[in-house]
């Protein structure tokens, strides 16, 4: 059957039945998303390079596989949630022998802008419907199924990816019909630049308070209810001040990766991003101090020469 026939079959099946989803990558975000897909009644095959990280999903009804190819075989939708764009390409190449023409590929890894063309080219080569579909949110909204999905991709496969996006998110924001144009990934980088800037500023503010002997409670009392107050500032401060850096909502190493993707995207567009570049360096210093696998609020420690 040709690609058009496969696509028509996929759409027809998805309209009446819930799609089968192959999830590649079950880290902090991928595992939570796979779990919500199971709860929504979708058939899920899950794969992770370290199988032990995927095994707990069996209790939720997912079939844990040994290879990417096993996870995507017969799937209506493939969902990738891996570390970066190069990892996505490597894993999809491993899955390639079992990929079926007309399958929808929801690429949710934060991959930046430079590799979007390569990902879209892979999709074309294998007859896949490519959806640029990063998500906004960290561990807690991922677990609650309240992520925001930023999506770009063709109308013809949206009946298949719709139930997937609905299961993992509270909202889907469509940015275009050409996933290969990267409009959703560009928006994700803009959003993450704000998240990382606030995270870095939170750490520096609390570090300065410590250095000057100021009680952080007085700072929060000062801004309470005013235009400088914000929920995210409070949330990241609480994680840090209460010593709840593990398990991470979003790890230092992943945040550093995203910060460098943002800097690279700005540079390629003729935009100098001093705050994002400094944030990447702060995160790198925090990682070198032993905080790599802690919540990104641990960037706070980069304000000090050693452990504090």
C-alpha positions in Angstrom: 0.0 0.0 0.0 1.3 3.5 -0.9 1.9 6.4 1.5 -1.5 8.0 0.6 -3.3 4.7 1.2 -1.5 4.2 4.5 -2.3 7.7 5.6 -6.0 7.2 4.7 -6.0 3.9 6.7 -4.4 5.6 9.6 -6.8 8.4 9.7 -9.8 6.1 9.4 -8.5 3.9 12.2 -7.7 6.9 14.5 -11.2 8.4 14.0 -12.9 5.3 15.4 -10.2 3.6 17.5 -7.6 4.9 19.9 -4.1 5.0 18.3 -1.3 2.7 19.3 1.7 4.7 20.4 5.4 3.8 20.4 7.2 6.0 23.0 10.9 6.3 22.6 12.5 7.7 25.7 11.2 7.3 29.2 13.1 9.7 31.3 11.5 12.3 33.7 9.2 13.6 31.0 8.8 10.6 28.7 7.8 8.2 31.5 5.1 10.6 32.8 3.8 11.1 29.3 3.7 7.4 28.6 1.9 6.8 31.9 -0.8 9.3 30.9 -1.2 7.7 27.5 -1.9 4.4 29.3 -4.4 6.1 31.6 -6.2 7.5 28.5 -6.7 3.9 27.3 -4.2 4.0 24.4 -2.0 1.0 23.7 1.6 2.0 24.5 4.9 0.3 23.7 7.7 2.0 25.6 11.5 1.9 25.0 14.4 3.4 26.9 18.1 2.9 26.3 18.3 1.9 30.0 15.5 -0.6 30.2 15.2 -0.4 34.0 13.9 3.2 33.6 11.0 1.9 31.4 10.2 -1.2 33.4 7.8 0.6 36.0 5.5 1.5 33.1 4.5 -2.2 32.7 2.4 -1.7 35.9 0.5 1.0 34.1 -0.2 -1.2 31.1 2.6 -0.3 28.7 4.5 -3.0 26.9 8.2 -2.4 27.5 10.4 -3.3 24.6 14.1 -4.2 24.1 14.6 -2.1 20.9 13.2 1.0 19.3 12.1 -1.1 16.4 9.9 -3.2 18.6 8.3 -0.1 20.1 7.3 1.4 16.8 6.3 -1.8 14.9 2.6 -1.4 14.0 2.3 1.9 15.8 0.0 4.6 14.6 2.0 7.3 16.3 5.6 7.5 17.4 6.5 9.8 20.2 10.1 10.8 20.8 11.1 12.3 24.1 14.9 12.0 24.3 17.9 14.1 25.4 18.6 16.0 22.2 18.2 16.1 18.4 21.2 13.9 17.6 19.9 11.3 20.0 16.5 11.4 18.3 18.1 10.8 14.9 20.2 7.9 16.2 17.2 6.2 17.9 14.9 6.7 14.9 17.6 5.2 12.6 17.5 2.1 14.9 13.7 2.1 14.6 13.7 2.6 10.9 13.3 -1.1 9.8 10.0 -1.3 11.6 8.6 2.2 10.7 5.5 2.1 8.5 4.7 4.7 5.9 2.0 7.0 6.9 2.8 6.8 10.6 2.6 10.1 12.5 5.8 11.1 14.3 5.3 13.5 17.2 8.8 14.8 18.0 8.7 16.2 21.5 12.4 16.4 22.4 13.7 20.0 22.8 16.0 19.7 19.8 16.6 23.4 19.0 16.5 24.7 15.5 19.6 23.4 13.7 18.5 19.8 13.5 14.8 20.3 12.5 15.6 20.1 8.8 17.4 16.8 9.4 14.5 15.4 11.4 12.0 16.4 8.8 14.2 14.9 6.0 14.3 11.6 7.9 10.5 11.7 8.1 10.2 12.3 4.4 12.6 9.5 3.6 10.6 7.0 5.6 7.1 8.3 4.6 6.3 9.6 8.1 3.9 12.5 8.9 6.2 14.8 10.9 4.9 16.8 13.8 7.3 19.3 15.5 5.7 18.9 19.0 7.8 20.1 21.9 6.0 20.5 25.3 6.1 23.3 27.8 6.2 22.1 31.4 8.3 20.1 33.8 7.8 16.9 35.9 4.7 17.9 37.8 2.6 19.0 34.9 3.9 16.0 32.9 2.7 13.7 35.6 -0.7 15.5 35.8 -1.2 15.5 32.1 -1.3 19.2 32.0 1.6 20.1 29.7 1.1 22.6 26.9 1.9 20.9 23.5 3.4 23.3 20.9 2.6 21.6 17.6 3.2 22.1 13.9 2.3 19.5 11.3 -0.1 18.5 8.5 -3.8 18.4 8.9 -4.0 14.9 7.5 -2.6 13.1 10.5 -4.0 15.2 13.3 -6.8 12.7 14.0 -4.0 10.3 15.1 -1.9 12.7 17.1 -4.9 14.5 18.7 -5.6 11.8 21.3 -1.9 11.6 22.1 -1.6 15.4 22.7 -4.9 15.4 24.7 -3.6 12.6 27.0 -0.3 14.4 27.8 -1.5 18.0 27.8 -4.2 20.4 28.9 -3.7 22.5 25.8 -2.3 22.2 22.2 -1.1 25.3 20.5 -0.8 24.8 16.8 1.8 27.0 15.2 1.7 25.8 11.6 1.1 22.9 9.1 4.8 22.3 8.2 6.6 20.5 11.0 9.8 20.9 9.1 9.7 24.7 9.4 10.3 24.4 13.1 7.8 27.0 14.2 6.9 25.0 17.4 10.5 24.4 18.3 11.3 28.1 17.8 8.4 29.1 20.1 9.7 26.5 22.7 13.1 28.1 22.7 11.6 31.6 23.3 9.5 30.2 26.2 12.5 28.3 27.7 14.7 31.5 27.5 12.2 33.1 29.9 12.1 30.0 32.2 15.9 29.8 32.4 16.3 33.6 32.9 13.8 33.5 35.8 15.5 30.4 37.3 19.0 32.0 37.1 17.7 35.3 38.5 16.0 33.4 41.4 19.3 31.7 42.3 21.3 34.9 42.2 18.7 36.8 44.2 18.7 34.2 47.0 22.5 33.9 46.9 22.8 37.7 47.3 20.4 37.6 50.2 22.6 35.0 51.8 25.7 36.9 51.2 24.3 40.1 52.6 22.7 38.4 55.6 19.1 39.2 54.4 16.3 36.8 55.5 14.7 35.6 52.2 11.3 35.8 54.0 11.7 39.6 54.1 12.3 39.7 50.3 9.1 37.7 49.7 7.2 39.8 52.1 8.4 42.9 50.2 7.2 41.7 46.8 4.1 39.9 48.0 1.1 40.5 45.7 2.9 43.2 43.7 4.0 43.2 40.0 7.4 41.7 40.9 5.8 38.6 42.5 5.3 35.5 40.5 4.4 31.9 41.1 7.5 30.4 39.3 9.8 32.5 41.5 8.1 31.2 44.6 8.1 27.6 43.3 11.8 27.5 42.5 12.7 29.3 45.7 10.8 26.8 47.7 12.5 23.8 46.1 15.9 25.4 46.9 15.2 26.7 50.4 13.4 23.4 51.5 16.2 21.2 50.1 13.9 19.5 47.6 16.3 19.5 44.7 15.9 15.7 44.1 14.1 14.2 42.3 14.5 17.0 39.8 11.6 18.6 38.1 14.0 19.6 35.4 17.7 18.7 35.8 20.6 21.0 35.7 22.3 19.2 32.8 19.2 19.3 30.6 18.6 22.9 31.4 22.2 23.7 30.4 21.6 21.8 27.1 18.5 23.9 26.4 20.4 27.2 27.3 23.1 26.4 24.8 20.4 25.6 22.2 18.9 29.0 22.8 22.3 30.7 22.5 23.0 28.9 19.2 19.6 29.8 17.8 20.0 33.4 18.7 23.5 33.5 17.2 22.3 32.0 13.9 19.6 34.6 13.8 21.9 37.5 14.5 20.7 37.9 18.1 23.1 38.2 21.0 21.7 36.6 24.2 24.0 37.5 27.1 21.6 36.3 29.8 21.1 32.9 28.2 24.9 32.5 27.7 25.6 33.4 31.3 22.8 31.1 32.5 24.4 28.2 30.5 27.7 28.9 32.3 26.1 29.1 35.7 24.4 25.7 35.1 27.7 24.2 33.9 29.4 25.4 37.1 26.6 24.0 39.3 27.0 20.7 37.4 30.7 20.7 38.0 30.1 21.2 41.7 28.1 18.0 41.8 24.6 19.2 41.2 24.2 17.9 37.6 21.2 15.6 38.4 19.5 18.0 40.8 16.7 20.4 39.9 17.8 23.4 37.8 17.2 25.6 40.9 20.6 24.3 42.0 22.1 26.9 39.7 22.0 28.9 42.9 25.2 27.1 44.0 27.1 28.6 41.0 27.2 31.9 42.9 29.7 30.4 45.4 33.2 29.1 44.9 32.4 25.8 46.5 29.6 23.9 48.3 27.4 26.2 50.4 
